[in-house]
Amino acid sequence: MTRRFVQRKLLLAGVGLRNTIIIGWSDKAFELCDMVLKYPALGYKVIGFVKVGAKSAVPFRMKEIDYKGIPILGTMKELSALIKMHAISEVLIGLDPPNENSLPISCVNVILLT
């Protein structure tokens, strides 16, 4: 119990956070980001978003380059390089229903092998 209490306090202070990216540029991705930002004790430090396709699931956000100051880092084609470049240890997937099956199977392999 004491160990978890100390760990939680450290995470709330920003110590031991895990570099994280969110796959998606959609309402679901923004909702996921908001949850992570709301609960810092989860231990995630969101570095950026990775777009799945050229189009945005949220048309009015098409030309935006960040969400709440968190940038779009790149696309799925660059995922492996982005993971290495930013020392990512966690990948969260936030895709809306029309795109949830558009995640290439090779992406899963990249995530698991890195």
C-alpha positions in Angstrom: 0.0 0.0 0.0 2.8 2.4 0.9 4.7 1.6 -2.3 1.6 2.4 -4.5 1.0 5.7 -2.5 4.6 6.8 -3.1 4.4 5.8 -6.8 1.2 7.7 -7.3 2.7 10.8 -5.6 5.7 10.6 -7.9 3.5 10.3 -11.0 1.5 13.3 -10.0 4.7 15.2 -9.6 5.7 14.1 -13.2 8.4 11.6 -12.1 8.3 8.3 -13.9 5.8 9.2 -16.6 5.9 7.0 -19.7 6.2 8.7 -23.1 3.0 8.0 -25.0 1.5 8.6 -28.4 -2.1 8.4 -29.4 -3.0 6.9 -32.8 -5.9 8.8 -34.3 -7.0 12.3 -35.0 -10.7 12.0 -34.1 -13.2 12.6 -31.4 -12.3 9.3 -29.8 -8.5 10.2 -29.8 -9.3 13.6 -28.2 -11.5 12.0 -25.6 -8.7 9.6 -24.8 -6.2 12.5 -24.6 -8.5 14.4 -22.2 -8.8 11.4 -19.9 -5.0 11.0 -19.8 -4.6 14.7 -19.1 -7.3 14.6 -16.4 -5.7 11.7 -14.6 -1.9 12.2 -14.4 -1.6 9.3 -11.9 -2.1 7.0 -14.9 1.5 7.7 -15.7 1.2 8.7 -19.3 3.0 11.7 -20.9 1.3 12.3 -24.2 4.0 13.3 -26.7 1.7 13.6 -29.7 -0.8 12.1 -32.1 -0.3 9.9 -35.1 -2.7 10.2 -38.0 -4.1 7.0 -39.5 -5.0 8.5 -42.9 -4.7 11.8 -44.8 -8.3 12.7 -43.9 -9.4 13.7 -40.5 -12.4 12.0 -38.8 -13.2 15.5 -37.6 -13.4 17.7 -40.7 -13.2 21.0 -38.8 -9.9 19.9 -37.3 -8.4 19.0 -40.7 -6.0 21.9 -40.8 -5.2 22.0 -37.1 -1.7 20.9 -36.1 -2.3 20.2 -32.4 -4.9 19.5 -29.8 -4.4 21.3 -26.5 -0.8 22.0 -27.4 -0.1 18.3 -28.2 1.2 18.1 -31.8 0.5 15.7 -34.7 3.9 13.9 -35.0 3.2 12.1 -38.3 1.4 9.3 -39.9 1.2 5.5 -39.6 3.9 5.1 -42.2 6.3 6.9 -39.8 5.1 5.1 -36.6 8.2 2.9 -36.1 10.6 5.9 -36.5 8.4 8.1 -34.3 8.4 5.4 -31.5 12.2 5.3 -31.6 12.7 9.1 -32.0 10.6 10.0 -29.1 11.4 7.0 -26.9 7.8 6.0 -26.8 6.9 3.3 -24.3 3.1 3.3 -24.6 0.8 3.6 -27.7 -2.9 4.4 -27.1 -5.4 3.8 -29.9 -8.2 6.3 -30.3 -10.1 5.5 -33.5 -13.8 6.3 -34.1 -15.9 3.5 -35.4 -15.5 4.2 -39.2 -11.7 3.9 -38.8 -11.3 1.3 -36.1 -10.7 -1.4 -38.6 -8.3 0.7 -40.7 -5.3 0.1 -38.5 -2.9 -2.0 -40.6 -1.9 -5.4 -39.1 1.7 -4.4 -39.6 1.2 -1.6 -37.1 0.4 -4.1 -34.4 3.6 -5.9 -35.2 5.6 -2.7 -35.1 4.1 -1.9 -31.7 4.8 -5.3 -30.3 8.3 -5.6 -31.7 9.6 -2.2 -30.6 
